[in-house]
Amino acid sequence: PRICVLISGNGSNLQAMIDAVEGGQLNAEIVAVISNRPGVFGLERAEKAGIPAHCLDHKDYPVRDEFDAKLQSLIDSVKPDAVVLAGFMRILTAEFVEHFSGKLLNIHPSLLPKFKGLNTHQRAIDNGDSEHGVSVHFVTPELDGGPVIIQSRVPVFEDDAASDLAERVQEQERRIYPLVLQWFVAGRLTMKDNKAVLDDHIL
Ligand SMILES: N[C@@H]1O[C@H](COP(=O)(O)O)[C@@H](O)[C@H]1O
């Protein structure tokens, strides 16, 4: 199975996928990494792993539809079985999302449906939550609203800063995202009627 990963920055989730492929936990090939920002560390991680790395700078496409159309054809050119958003910080158009419906996955650093959008760690702290976490979900046109596949919870400590919580959450991200991808490429995980289904069980 072929995986295409979209990033915007550091790429710690991408690195976890690269390591899982190299370690035999993820039986797939990462055939392309695409960033919407030039010069990010995630692109270096891809090059170091011998994966074709592409940058499609969204600043070159003032019209969102044009950026998404270009991105869609670049992704289609590598014929992926899964398109994986890993710290990809762009809102995608409904056309783009529909085109990859059922094979487009995202990781969001909160216990969805709580804290859709940005700054999730600080918002959990400001809200006085005792627990926080991360969700992997299928992408639908509703931002951070697609069917959730798996979540991992972490405690929030009184003296936590957002950076402490981010580190604790990212540790979980690196564990669960490769696992979900393995389920998907093994054909065990699908999206049906806006629901995530694993081994014929609705999640
Ligand atoms: N969407 C969020 O963006 C961050 C990106 O991290 P990285 O994979 O680029 O290190 C992650 O925390 C992810 O949940």
The ligand as an SDF file (V2000), in Angstrom:
LIG
                    3D

 14 14  0  0  0  0  0  0  0  0999 V2000
   -2.0080   18.7710   14.0540 N   0  0  0  0  0  0  0  0  0  0  0  0
   -1.0200   18.8460   15.1210 C   0  0  0  0  0  0  0  0  0  0  0  0
    0.1540   19.4960   14.7010 O   0  0  0  0  0  0  0  0  0  0  0  0
    1.2520   18.9930   15.4400 C   0  0  0  0  0  0  0  0  0  0  0  0
    2.2930   18.6870   14.3850 C   0  0  0  0  0  0  0  0  0  0  0  0
    3.3330   18.0490   14.8060 O   0  0  0  0  0  0  0  0  0  0  0  0
    4.4640   17.4510   13.8110 P   0  0  0  0  0  0  0  0  0  0  0  0
    3.9680   16.1020   13.3250 O   0  0  0  0  0  0  0  0  0  0  0  0
    4.6740   18.3990   12.6680 O   0  0  0  0  0  0  0  0  0  0  0  0
    5.6460   17.3430   14.7050 O   0  0  0  0  0  0  0  0  0  0  0  0
    0.7420   17.7840   16.1790 C   0  0  0  0  0  0  0  0  0  0  0  0
    0.5940   18.0130   17.5380 O   0  0  0  0  0  0  0  0  0  0  0  0
   -0.5930   17.4930   15.5660 C   0  0  0  0  0  0  0  0  0  0  0  0
   -1.5650   16.9750   16.4540 O   0  0  0  0  0  0  0  0  0  0  0  0
  1  2  1  0
  2  3  1  0
  2 13  1  0
  3  4  1  0
  4  5  1  0
  4 11  1  0
  5  6  1  0
  6  7  1  0
  7  8  2  0
  7  9  1  0
  7 10  1  0
 11 12  1  0
 11 13  1  0
 13 14  1  0
M  END
$$$$
